[in-house]
Each structure stands twice: as structure tokens, then as C-alpha cells.
């Protein structure tokens, strides 16, 4: 066999293998797309919005779920995830026993229409104000914010100060957290959403993000603490909510900067809940942190929450040693009690006296 014939044969087989792999890839994409569309259709058939879909203007509609009666109305602001109203599934009904309480889906999350442009804190605050107004809800509001929900609340407080009566921070983010984490060399905790996740946010139609989200959940040591029914719904809608969550993550630094423009709540009642249970070594590694980085991060986190506690003259801080970040699932009773305390303070009930402030946490 001549050298030319040999090379010609290699080329033919290389071409066949390449075409075969391309055909396999196309087949997988087609199958994944059909599967994802089928799962989404099933999710919409199985799960219905618990609240109302409200026209907020500009051709956009958002989902808000309000329960109970009484004033002030509690507004629940979720963190940076795809859970939407389900983020509060373990606490909302019990809060509704003592006042009116509303949870909602931000732009692009679950039942709410997405929006063009930035997904920043001021935009979230404006959307929420428009949604509450269109839904016929009236302030004053006690706002309960988990994680990034804390900065969203501070943007709302700056833009609509006359609507806010009290606050509960549930392991809330702080305007300075990324800057301080980066200065401490904790890059994994300081950077916005990585580019690979942004890319996945554009591929949700393919079914790939649904598979990867499921695999990621299985890798964690700590079990998902959400109530089973709420978890099923949140998981079903997660891929279609994923692009909006990634957009919020992309604008994280802008959101923190906007929140940092206001660092006082005056004498509004404020309770700051801080999760202090340690992650397992496996989950620390999954987060991209070394043990020493994780220890530094925890120390910074405590100092940031000490600062948040100083934002009101009517405040207290509570460490929650048996909960990690999602306190509303691991210790819903503590979140409910803190919310009731602030509601009663606003009403002029037993909690109107300024609680004894907890001493600043000691960083280890």
C-alpha cells in the first residue's frame, strides 16, 4: 500500500468517525430538547401558582402569593436561587396566622415574566413596589430577606423609605462582602457567577442544565432541607428560572453597590439571624474553598453581621448554631419568631422596648 493510499484511508475513517460523532451530538441535542420541553409541560400541568399573576405594566406579569390578614404586611424576599416563593414554604403559613404575609417570584423566576436589561437591586425594588401596588397591598411592610434578599431590602428601603416598617435579615448578604472576601484571598466566595454558569443559563432548552443541577444536588453532603412538595416544584421549574438567577448573579456587584448606599434603618425594629453551623469538609471542598479560606470566610461573615446589627437603634442579633445558610428550612421556628417579634414591635406591642443588643460575635 502506498503512502498516499494509506493517508487517504485514514482521512476517510477520520471523516466517518467525525460525522458519526456529529450525528450523535445532534441526536442528543434533539432528544434533550424534546425531553426538556416535555418536562416543562408536565411541570405546568402538575404545579399551579398558589397566588395571583399580576400585571405590573409594560407588558409584564409577576406572581405574588399573599396569605393571612392583619397589619403590618410581611414581605418575604428570597436569596439568589431559583426557588422563588418556595423559598418560604416552611414558614409562610405559620406567619399568616398572626399577620398578612406575601412571597413572590422575582423577574424570570418560576411564574414571573423575565425582563430585559440588568437584574440589579434597584430594579428588584422597583419591580416589587410595582407588584405590591398592582396587587392592592399596602404598606407599612416588615421585610424578611434571606441571603441576597438583604441587599434587595436595603435598595427598597432607600427608594421607598415610607413603605418600610421593620426588617429581619436571614443570614443576609452585606454590601462589602465581596470586597472583603477578595482582600482576604477568598476568590471562590468573592467573584460573581462564573462564565460557565452564564453559558449554561443560555442552554436550558437543551436539558443539559436540568441534568447538571440534579447531579450537583446529589454531590452535597447536607440533604436538601426544603419540604418535599416545595422541593419537587422548585426542581421542576429550576431550569427555566436558571437564566434569571444567573442574570442576578452577573449583576451581583452592582446590587451590592446599590445596597451600600444606605446603611441605616433608623429606629426601625431589626433582627439579624446568623447561621453558624459549620459545613462538612466535603461541602467546603465543593464550594471551592480550602479549610483555612472557609475559616477566614466565617470570621468575615460574623463581622459583617455585627455591622448589619448596628444599622438600627432597635436591633438584636441571634446566632443559629444548628443551621447553615437556609435558616428558614433548618430552623423555621426561629425565622417565624423573629418575624413575629418585629411585627409586634411595629404594632406597638410587647416588643416596642428596644431589645438588649447581643454583644458582637467573637471571630475565631
N, C-alpha and C positions, 0 to 999 in steps of 0.2 A: 504494500500500500504506500503510495507516495505521500509526502508530507502535506501536499495540497489536499489530497482526498481525506487524510486524517483530520485536518483542520476544518474541512467542510463538514465532516460528520460531527465533530464537536460542536460546531456552530448550530447545526440542525437540532441536536439534542438540547443544547442550551436554550434555543428558541422555544422548543416544545415544553421544556420544564418551566420557562418563564411564562409562556401562555397558559400553562396549566395552573401555575400559582396565581396568575392574574384572574383566571376564571374562578378559582376557589375563593379568592378575595371578594370578587363581585358577588358570588353566590352567598357568602357570609353576610355581606352588607345588605343584600336583598332580604335574606331570611331575618337578619337582625332588625331591619326597618319594619318588616311586616309584624314581627313579634312585638316590637315596642309599640306600634300602633294598636295592636290587639290588646296589650296590657293596659294602655291608656284608656281605651274604650271601656274595658272592663272596670277600671277604677271609677270612671264617671258614672257607670251604671250601678256599681256597688255602694259608693260613698256619695252622699248628698251634702251640700253645705248646710250647716246647722243654723246659721244666721241668715242675714239678708244680703243680697247683692245690690249695692247702691251705686247709682250714677253720680260720680263726683265732678262731672263736667269734662269737656274736652274729648268726649267720646270714650272715656274710661270708666270702668266699673270696678268696685272693690268689695270684698267680703268682710262684714263685721258681724260678730256674734255677741249680743248683749243679753244678759240674764239678770233676774232679780229686780228689786225695787229699792228705792231709798237714795239719799244723797250723803256725801259726795259720790259720784260715779268713779269707780276704779277702772283705769285703762291699763291693759297688760301689753307690754312691749317685749317681743321675743328677741333673742340674740341672733347672731349671724349663722343661720342654718336654714333648712328647708321645711321646718316643722310648722310654721305659721301658727294658726290657732291651736293646733295640737300641742304646742309647747306648754300650754297651760291646762291641759286636760286633767291633771291630777289635783288642781286647786280651784278652778273657776266655779264649779257648782257649790262648793263649800263657802267660797267668798260671797256667792249670790244669796246665801242665807242671811247675810247681815247688811248688804247694800247692793246697788246695781253695779254690774261688772261687765266690761266689754273686752273681748280679744278680737284680733283682726289679722288679715293676711296682707303683708306689705306688697308693693308692686311686683308682679310676676311670680308671687308665691301662692301656691295652691289655687284658690278660687279667684284671686285678684288679677286684673289685667296688668301686663307689664307696661313700661313706659320708655320712651326714647331718652337718651341723654344720661346724665350722671345719676347714680343711686347713692347720693350722699345724705348726710344727716339733715340738712336744711330741707332737702327735697322730701325726705321721710316725714319731717314735722309738718310740712305744708300739706302733704297727702293726708296725714292723719287728721289735721284740723278740718280739711275739706270733707273727709269721710264722716267725722263726728257731726259736723254741721248738717250735711245732707241726710244723715240718718236720724236727725232730730234729737240728738243727745246734747245735753247742756252741762257746761262746767258749773262749778269748780270740779277739777279732776284730781284724784290721787293716782299717780302713775307708778307702776311697778315695772322695772326694767331689768331683764336678765342679760348679762354679758354686754354685747354691743348695744342692747336696749338702753343701757345707762347713758351713753353719749347721745343717743337719739332723744332721750328725755331732756337732756340739757339743751339741745337745739330747740326743742319745743318750748322749754322754759324761757329761753331768750327771745324767741319770736312771738310767743303768746303768753306773756307773764301773767296776765289777768285770768287765765284759764287754769292755772296750776295751783293746787292747794297743799299737796304733800307728795312725798316720794319714798319708795322702797327700792333700794339697789340690791339686786340678787347676784352676787359675785360679778359686779358690773365692771366693764372696761373703764379705763381712765384716759383722758386726753394725752397724757405724757407717756403712756406705757411703751409704745414702740420706740420712742427716743431713748428712754432709759434702758430698755432691753438691748437695743443696739449698742449703746455705750458700754454695756456690761459684756458685750461679745456674745449675746444670745440671739444669733441671727434667725434661728428657726422660729422664735417667738415674736420677732420684730418685723418681719417682712410681710407685705401684702400677699394675697393669694398667688401662688406660683403660676408661671405661664402655662404649665402642662394642664393645670386645672381649668384655666381660662379656655384652653383648647377643647377640653372635654365638655365645657359648657356649650360649645358650638356643635357638638356631635351627639346631643341627646336623642335625636331622631333615629340614631343607628342602633340603639340598645346597649352600646358599649358602656356608657356611664352607669346604667342600671346594674349591669354585671359587676363593675368595679366597686360601686358603692356597697353592694351586698358583700363582696369579698372583704372589703375594708372593715365592715362591721363585724365580720367573723374573726378578724385578727385581734381585736381588742380583748384584753383580759377582763375588764369590767363589763358585765352584761348591760344591755340597753335597759334603762330604768323606766321607760315610758310604759303606761298602761297598754295592755296588749292590743286593744281595739284602736287606740290612738296611734300606736306604732304601725299597725297594718295600714292605716290610712296615710300616715306620713310617708311610709316607704313607697306606697303605691304612687304618690304624687311627686316623690323626690326628684326624679329625672327632669320632669317638666318645670320644676321650681329651681333646679340647679343653675341655669343660666343667670337668673336674677340674683341668687345668692352669690354667685361668682362676681357679678357686677358690683354688688355691695362690697365684696372683698377687695375688688380692684380700687374702689374709691375709699378704702378704709382710712388712709392717712388724711384725706380731705374731711371725712366725717369727724375724725378725732380733732383736727384743727378747728373745725366749726364749733364742736362741743367745748373746746378750751377757751372760747371767747367769753364764756360765763362760768364763773367758779364760785358762785354764792347762790344760796337759796333763801337767804334772809333768815326769817324765823319760821319758815315752813317746817312742819314735822318731817323728820328724815330718819329712816332706819337703814343701816348699811350691813348687809349679811355677807359674810366672807367664808367661802369653802376652804377648809384647811386639811381635809383628809389627803394623805399622800397617794399619788399614783403608784401603780406597781412598776417594777423595773421594766417589764415588757412594754407597758403603755408609755413610759418615759422614752424608751428607745423608738417606739412607733412615732412619737411626736418629733423625732429628730434631735433629741436633747441628750447630752451626757448627764450623768448623775450630778456633777458639780454645777453644770448650767441650770439644771432643774432646781437645785437648792438656791442658787442665786435668783432665779426667776421667782420662786416662792417668797424670798425675802423682799424683793422689789414689790411684789403683788401686795404684801401686807402693808408696806409703807404707802403705796398708792391708795389703799382703802382707808388708812389713817387720814390721809389728806381729804378724801371724799367726805369723811365723817365731819371734818372741820367746816364744810360748806354751809352748815346751818347752825344756828344757835340753839336749836331744838332738835338735837340728834342723839343717837346712840349707835354703837357698833356691836355686832354679835358674831363671834366666830362659830363656825359649824364644823366641828372636828370629825363628824361621821358622814360627811358629804364631800364629793368632788364637785365639779363646776355646776352641774344641773341640780341645784338645791331644791328646786320646785318638784323634782321627781324623787330624790333621795330623802328629803325631809320636807314634804309638802306642809306638814303641820307648822313648821317654823315660818314659812312664807305666808301662810294664812294668818297666823297670829300677828306677824309684823304688819301685815296689811290692815288687819282689824285695829291694831294699835294706832296707826296713822289716821285711819278713818274716824276713830273715836276722838282723836286729838283735834281733827278738823271740825267735828261736830261740837266740840267744847265739852266733851265727856270726861271720863276719869283720867284720860291721858294728856290733858291740857297742860299739866305741870311739866316743865322740862325734865326729861328723864336724866338720871345721873349718867353722864357720858362714860363709856368704857375707856379705860386707860389705853393709850396707843399700844398696839400689838408690838411685842418684842421680836425683832427679826433675829433669827438664829444664825 
